[in-house]
Amino acid sequence: MTIALAVVVAALIGAAGPRVLRRLPEPPEPADDKLPYAVLSELRLLTAGLAVAAAVMAGVVAWRIDDPELVPVWVLVCGVGAWLAFVDWHTRLLPFLIVAPLYVATLLLVGLGALLLRDVDVLLHAVVANAVVYAVFRLLYWLGGRFFGGAFGYGDVRLSGVLALALGALGRSEVFVGIYAGFILGAVLGVVLARMRVIDPQGYAFGPFMIVGAVIGAAFAPAIYGG
């Protein structure tokens, strides 16, 4: 029942993505080749695609995690994460007006989960993971801008905090596997897609890999980390 409900709600959130995009303001100084959000929202089969992506991710996590009290966190992250992955893939931007509310809502849902579980450590671990992962990504952002021509965008830094909250509520192994999986996917698939000329090897969206990596960490970290 929990899995079915998670799938349905995540699909509904994912399907709302085009409506959100149509109302999303453009960044103050968009790149010349950036597609407007309103144009992206009209892509064929987008509603169904986002719904399916969100439903699959949320269903996998709900199937694998032990505490149903934390499933709502991942329903939201997977639902909105489908929007963010799509937007980032097409624009190399993670809109602040989506990521910031997602951060607040994720923190509130983690807090609610901790309350229902009567375990303050759930919230404490999430907050610590958020601080550590955010600091790591902030350092990578600085190093990338200084030495590698901006390998990371600041949107990736913000998103890392959201994912760390959701992963941290589950445990340290989930944080490690989830964040590391994002890097591995970004590196391996990035090289493959660059060789196929699907993406620009000099710069491509990292957000989708981060989101999929976080889902892998949430769902499979105990099996991976435990050997």
LUMLUM-769914 format. One line per 10 residues: number of its first residue (from 0); their letters; for each residue x, y, z of C-alpha. Coordinates in Angstrom, 1 decimal, m for minus. Layout:
# LUMLUM-769914
NUM = A = X,Y,Z ~ ...
//
This chain:
# LUMLUM-769914
0 = MTIALAVVVA = 0.0,0.0,0.0 ~ 2.8,2.4,0.9 ~ 4.6,1.7,m2.4 ~ 1.4,2.1,m4.5 ~ 0.6,5.4,m2.8 ~ 4.2,6.7,m3.2 ~ 4.1,5.8,m6.9 ~ 0.7,7.6,m7.5 ~ 1.6,10.7,m5.5 ~ 5.1,11.0,m7.1
10 = ALIGAAGPRV = 3.5,10.6,m10.6 ~ 1.0,13.4,m9.8 ~ 3.9,15.7,m8.7 ~ 5.9,14.8,m11.7 ~ 3.0,15.4,m14.1 ~ 2.6,18.9,m12.6 ~ 6.1,19.9,m13.9 ~ 4.9,21.5,m17.2 ~ 2.5,23.7,m15.4 ~ 5.2,24.9,m13.1
20 = LRRLPEPPEP = 7.6,25.5,m16.0 ~ 5.0,27.7,m17.8 ~ 4.9,30.0,m14.8 ~ 8.6,30.0,m13.9 ~ 10.3,33.3,m14.5 ~ 13.3,33.3,m16.7 ~ 16.8,33.9,m15.1 ~ 17.9,37.6,m15.1 ~ 20.7,37.0,m17.7 ~ 19.9,33.8,m19.6
30 = ADDKLPYAVL = 22.4,32.4,m22.1 ~ 21.8,33.2,m25.7 ~ 21.0,29.6,m26.6 ~ 18.8,28.9,m23.5 ~ 15.4,27.5,m24.4 ~ 12.6,29.5,m22.5 ~ 10.9,27.4,m19.7 ~ 7.6,28.0,m21.4 ~ 8.9,26.4,m24.6 ~ 10.3,23.4,m22.7
40 = SELRLLTAGL = 6.9,22.9,m21.0 ~ 5.3,22.3,m24.4 ~ 7.6,19.4,m25.4 ~ 5.6,16.4,m26.6 ~ 4.8,13.7,m24.0 ~ 6.6,15.7,m21.3 ~ 3.8,15.3,m18.7 ~ 3.7,11.6,m19.1 ~ 7.5,11.3,m19.2 ~ 7.9,13.3,m15.9
50 = AVAAAVMAGV = 5.1,11.3,m14.3 ~ 6.7,8.0,m15.2 ~ 10.2,9.1,m14.1 ~ 9.0,10.3,m10.8 ~ 6.8,7.2,m10.2 ~ 9.7,4.8,m11.0 ~ 12.2,6.6,m8.7 ~ 9.7,6.9,m5.8 ~ 8.5,3.4,m6.2 ~ 12.1,2.0,m6.1
60 = VAWRIDDPEL = 12.9,4.0,m2.9 ~ 9.6,3.1,m1.2 ~ 10.1,m0.5,m2.0 ~ 13.6,m0.6,m0.5 ~ 13.7,1.6,2.6 ~ 12.6,0.3,6.0 ~ 10.8,3.3,7.5 ~ 7.5,4.3,5.8 ~ 7.6,7.5,7.8 ~ 10.4,8.7,5.5
70 = VPVWVLVCGV = 8.7,7.8,2.2 ~ 7.0,11.2,1.9 ~ 10.4,12.8,1.8 ~ 11.4,10.7,m1.2 ~ 8.0,11.1,m2.9 ~ 8.6,14.8,m3.0 ~ 12.3,14.6,m3.9 ~ 11.6,12.2,m6.8 ~ 8.6,14.1,m8.0 ~ 10.3,17.5,m8.1
80 = GAWLAFVDWH = 13.6,15.9,m8.9 ~ 12.1,14.7,m12.2 ~ 11.4,18.4,m13.1 ~ 14.9,19.5,m12.1 ~ 16.6,16.7,m14.0 ~ 14.6,17.6,m17.2 ~ 15.3,21.4,m16.9 ~ 19.0,21.0,m16.1 ~ 19.5,18.5,m19.0 ~ 18.1,21.1,m21.4
90 = TRLLPFLIVA = 19.3,24.3,m19.9 ~ 22.2,23.5,m17.6 ~ 20.3,25.4,m14.9 ~ 18.7,24.3,m11.7 ~ 16.1,27.1,m11.0 ~ 16.5,28.6,m7.5 ~ 12.7,29.1,m7.3 ~ 12.3,25.3,m7.5 ~ 15.3,24.2,m5.5 ~ 14.8,26.6,m2.5
100 = PLYVATLLLV = 11.2,25.6,m1.8 ~ 12.2,21.9,m2.2 ~ 14.9,22.4,0.4 ~ 12.5,23.8,2.9 ~ 9.8,21.2,2.2 ~ 12.4,18.4,2.4 ~ 13.6,19.6,5.8 ~ 10.1,19.8,7.1 ~ 9.2,16.3,5.9 ~ 12.4,14.9,7.4
110 = GLGALLLRDV = 11.4,16.6,10.7 ~ 8.0,15.1,10.5 ~ 9.4,11.7,9.8 ~ 11.7,12.0,12.9 ~ 8.7,13.0,15.0 ~ 6.6,10.1,13.8 ~ 9.6,7.7,14.4 ~ 10.3,9.4,17.8 ~ 13.9,9.5,16.8 ~ 15.6,12.9,16.9
120 = DVLLHAVVAN = 18.7,11.3,15.4 ~ 17.0,11.1,12.0 ~ 16.8,14.9,11.9 ~ 20.2,15.3,13.4 ~ 21.9,13.0,10.9 ~ 20.0,14.7,8.0 ~ 21.2,18.1,9.1 ~ 24.8,17.0,9.6 ~ 24.8,15.3,6.2 ~ 23.4,18.5,4.7
130 = AVVYAVFRLL = 26.2,20.6,6.2 ~ 29.0,18.2,5.2 ~ 27.9,17.5,1.6 ~ 27.1,21.2,1.0 ~ 30.6,22.1,2.2 ~ 32.2,19.5,m0.1 ~ 30.2,20.7,m3.1 ~ 30.9,24.3,m2.2 ~ 34.6,23.6,m2.3 ~ 34.3,21.7,m5.6
140 = YWLGGRFFGG = 32.4,24.7,m7.0 ~ 35.2,27.0,m5.9 ~ 37.9,24.7,m7.3 ~ 36.0,24.2,m10.5 ~ 35.6,27.9,m11.1 ~ 39.2,28.6,m10.3 ~ 41.0,25.8,m12.1 ~ 38.6,24.0,m14.4 ~ 36.5,26.7,m16.1 ~ 33.4,26.3,m14.0
150 = AFGYGDVRLS = 32.9,22.5,m13.9 ~ 30.1,22.9,m11.3 ~ 27.2,25.3,m11.3 ~ 26.0,26.8,m8.1 ~ 22.6,25.1,m8.7 ~ 24.4,21.8,m8.2 ~ 25.7,23.0,m4.8 ~ 22.1,23.9,m3.7 ~ 20.7,20.6,m4.9 ~ 23.4,18.7,m3.1
160 = GVLALALGAL = 22.0,20.1,0.2 ~ 18.5,18.9,m0.6 ~ 19.7,15.4,m1.5 ~ 21.9,15.2,1.5 ~ 19.0,16.0,3.8 ~ 16.9,13.2,2.3 ~ 19.8,10.7,2.3 ~ 21.0,11.7,5.7 ~ 17.7,10.9,7.2 ~ 18.2,7.3,6.1
170 = GRSEVFVGIY = 21.8,6.9,7.3 ~ 25.5,7.5,6.6 ~ 25.9,4.7,4.1 ~ 23.0,6.1,2.1 ~ 24.7,9.5,2.0 ~ 28.1,8.0,0.9 ~ 26.6,5.8,m1.8 ~ 24.1,8.3,m3.0 ~ 26.5,11.2,m3.5 ~ 29.3,9.0,m4.8
180 = AGFILGAVLG = 27.0,7.2,m7.3 ~ 26.1,10.6,m8.7 ~ 29.8,11.3,m9.4 ~ 30.4,7.9,m10.9 ~ 27.3,8.2,m13.2 ~ 28.3,11.7,m14.2 ~ 31.8,10.6,m15.0 ~ 31.1,7.3,m16.8 ~ 27.9,8.2,m18.6 ~ 29.3,11.6,m19.3
190 = VVLARMRVID = 32.2,10.1,m21.2 ~ 30.0,7.7,m23.1 ~ 27.5,10.4,m24.1 ~ 30.2,12.8,m25.0 ~ 31.8,10.1,m27.3 ~ 28.3,9.6,m28.8 ~ 28.1,13.4,m29.3 ~ 24.9,13.6,m27.3 ~ 26.4,16.1,m24.9 ~ 29.2,18.6,m24.9
200 = PQGYAFGPFM = 32.3,17.1,m23.3 ~ 33.4,20.6,m22.1 ~ 30.3,21.1,m20.0 ~ 27.0,19.1,m19.3 ~ 24.3,19.0,m16.8 ~ 25.3,17.2,m13.6 ~ 21.9,17.5,m11.8 ~ 20.3,14.5,m13.4 ~ 23.2,12.2,m12.4 ~ 23.0,13.6,m8.8
210 = IVGAVIGAAF = 19.3,12.8,m8.6 ~ 19.6,9.3,m10.0 ~ 22.6,8.7,m7.8 ~ 20.7,9.7,m4.7 ~ 17.9,7.3,m5.6 ~ 20.4,4.5,m5.9 ~ 21.9,5.4,m2.6 ~ 18.5,5.6,m0.8 ~ 17.4,2.3,m2.3 ~ 20.5,0.1,m2.5
220 = APAIYGG = 23.1,1.5,m0.1 ~ 22.7,m1.2,2.5 ~ 23.3,m3.9,m0.1 ~ 26.2,m2.0,m1.7 ~ 27.8,m0.7,1.4 ~ 27.3,m3.9,3.3 ~ 28.9,m5.9,0.5
//
